Amino acid sequence: MAPPFKVVVTGFGPFRDHKVNASWVTVQKMKETGGLGSDIELEIVHIEVEYGTVDQVVPKLWKQHKPQLMVHVGVSGRAKSITLEECAKNTTYATQDNSGKCPRNGCCKKSGDSCLKSSLDMKKIAEEAKKINPDIEIETSKEAGRYLCEYIYYTSLHLKKGASAFVHVPPLNRKYTEEELATGLRTVITLMIDQIRSR
């Protein structure tokens, strides 16, 4: 019998005006409403909006769970749709986190490449997701924001332990309910899994 396909999905806690972070609400709702199916081993993890926490927690998650796919989810106040981030940059992190800190020299990984790209074809996933859920807008981006969202994405990509992805969701009820966001998130992650399995 083949071992289960393992997926870890993270969501962030509150920060600034986001007293309830739509990312964590969406991740929880996705799991509560069926997860990713009975053949997928799903682990969801809450992450504080702190660079140091990301540095400590993300490597542990890869080591402990050994997932084939890790998906980080964050909220963007500018987002009007579910956004699949194609890549993450290594430098110019200058915005303080919840603990009032920034990465040293504004850099995620001292020896890292300037930009890392996901091994997943995000444009193809977005196109397929829109066919499945035409009422939920899905788009791609190459600018993840140079804050904790891009920082956690770069951290996972730099570890090179498996496929990594980042999904931005808009604030709750701006355009979509938490149920709709959970449905959209489930769809894109399922397509990511299908893409990995087809390699």
ZIUR-V198199 format. One record per residue. N is the residue number from 1. OMEGA is omega in whole degrees, -180 to 180 (* if undefined). D_CENTER is the distance of its C-alpha to the mean C-alpha in Angstrom with 2 decimals. Layout:
<<N & OMEGA & D_CENTER> <N & OMEGA & D_CENTER>>
This chain:
<<1 & -178 & 29.74> <2 & 178 & 26.41> <3 & -179 & 23.89> <4 & 175 & 21.00> <5 & -175 & 17.77> <6 & 179 & 15.29> <7 & 172 & 11.63> <8 & 178 & 9.69> <9 & 180 & 6.95> <10 & 173 & 6.50> <11 & -176 & 7.28> <12 & 174 & 9.48> <13 & -177 & 13.23> <14 & 172 & 15.73> <15 & 178 & 16.59> <16 & -178 & 19.29> <17 & -178 & 20.04> <18 & -178 & 17.06> <19 & 170 & 19.12> <20 & -176 & 17.05> <21 & -177 & 13.34> <22 & -179 & 12.29> <23 & -179 & 8.70> <24 & 177 & 10.47> <25 & -179 & 13.22> <26 & 180 & 11.33> <27 & 179 & 9.84> <28 & -178 & 13.43> <29 & 178 & 15.10> <30 & -180 & 13.50> <31 & -179 & 14.88> <32 & -175 & 18.08> <33 & 173 & 18.82> <34 & 179 & 18.88> <35 & -179 & 15.58> <36 & 179 & 15.23> <37 & -173 & 18.95> <38 & -178 & 21.54> <39 & 179 & 21.05> <40 & 176 & 17.45> <41 & -174 & 17.08> <42 & 174 & 14.07> <43 & 176 & 13.21> <44 & -173 & 11.22> <45 & 178 & 11.15> <46 & -178 & 11.68> <47 & 175 & 11.19> <48 & -178 & 13.81> <49 & -178 & 13.45> <50 & 180 & 15.43> <51 & -179 & 15.28> <52 & 178 & 17.59> <53 & 177 & 15.62> <54 & -180 & 12.62> <55 & -177 & 15.42> <56 & -170 & 16.92> <57 & -173 & 14.35> <58 & 176 & 11.89> <59 & 179 & 14.97> <60 & 180 & 16.45> <61 & 178 & 13.71> <62 & -178 & 14.14> <63 & -176 & 17.86> <64 & -172 & 18.30> <65 & -178 & 16.44> <66 & -177 & 16.62> <67 & 170 & 13.93> <68 & -179 & 14.22> <69 & 171 & 10.52> <70 & -179 & 7.58> <71 & 175 & 4.19> <72 & -179 & 2.05> <73 & 178 & 3.20> <74 & 179 & 6.14> <75 & 174 & 9.58> <76 & 179 & 11.77> <77 & -180 & 15.47> <78 & -174 & 16.32> <79 & 174 & 14.20> <80 & -178 & 16.48> <81 & 171 & 14.32> <82 & -173 & 10.97> <83 & 178 & 9.84> <84 & -179 & 8.37> <85 & -176 & 8.37> <86 & -174 & 10.92> <87 & 179 & 11.43> <88 & 180 & 11.44> <89 & -174 & 14.77> <90 & -171 & 16.51> <91 & 179 & 18.93> <92 & 171 & 20.08> <93 & -172 & 17.99> <94 & -178 & 20.72> <95 & -177 & 19.38> <96 & 177 & 20.15> <97 & -177 & 17.76> <98 & 179 & 18.98> <99 & 178 & 21.49> <100 & -177 & 22.86> <101 & 173 & 21.81> <102 & 176 & 20.51> <103 & 179 & 19.89> <104 & -178 & 23.29> <105 & 179 & 24.36> <106 & -172 & 21.09> <107 & 178 & 19.70> <108 & 180 & 16.67> <109 & -174 & 18.63> <110 & -176 & 22.36> <111 & -174 & 23.00> <112 & 175 & 19.87> <113 & -178 & 20.01> <114 & -180 & 19.62> <115 & 177 & 16.72> <116 & -179 & 14.64> <117 & 177 & 13.53> <118 & 176 & 11.41> <119 & 180 & 13.99> <120 & 178 & 12.74> <121 & -174 & 14.73> <122 & 180 & 12.39> <123 & 179 & 15.60> <124 & 179 & 17.12> <125 & 180 & 14.30> <126 & 180 & 14.47> <127 & -179 & 18.23> <128 & -180 & 18.41> <129 & 180 & 16.18> <130 & 176 & 18.56> <131 & -179 & 21.45> <132 & -180 & 20.31> <133 & -176 & 19.43> <134 & -179 & 21.55> <135 & 180 & 21.41> <136 & -177 & 17.68> <137 & 179 & 16.97> <138 & 177 & 14.21> <139 & 177 & 14.14> <140 & -178 & 12.80> <141 & 175 & 12.81> <142 & 180 & 13.67> <143 & -175 & 13.49> <144 & 168 & 10.33> <145 & 179 & 12.85> <146 & 173 & 14.06> <147 & -175 & 13.06> <148 & -180 & 10.77> <149 & -180 & 7.59> <150 & -179 & 9.22> <151 & -180 & 10.84> <152 & 179 & 8.26> <153 & 179 & 6.99> <154 & -180 & 10.76> <155 & 179 & 11.57> <156 & -180 & 9.91> <157 & -179 & 11.38> <158 & -179 & 14.57> <159 & 176 & 15.08> <160 & -179 & 15.45> <161 & -176 & 15.45> <162 & 179 & 13.83> <163 & 179 & 11.45> <164 & 180 & 8.03> <165 & 172 & 5.41> <166 & -179 & 3.11> <167 & 173 & 4.28> <168 & 173 & 6.85> <169 & 176 & 9.37> <170 & 176 & 12.95> <171 & -179 & 14.94> <172 & 173 & 16.52> <173 & 172 & 19.65> <174 & 178 & 19.69> <175 & -177 & 19.64> <176 & 174 & 18.08> <177 & 178 & 18.65> <178 & 177 & 16.21> <179 & 179 & 17.62> <180 & 178 & 16.96> <181 & 178 & 13.32> <182 & 178 & 13.04> <183 & 179 & 15.07> <184 & 179 & 13.07> <185 & 179 & 9.77> <186 & -179 & 12.13> <187 & -177 & 13.70> <188 & 179 & 11.00> <189 & 177 & 9.86> <190 & 177 & 13.63> <191 & 175 & 14.29> <192 & 179 & 11.99> <193 & 179 & 14.03> <194 & -180 & 17.16> <195 & 178 & 16.62> <196 & -179 & 16.31> <197 & -177 & 19.29> <198 & -178 & 21.33> <199 & * & 21.36>>
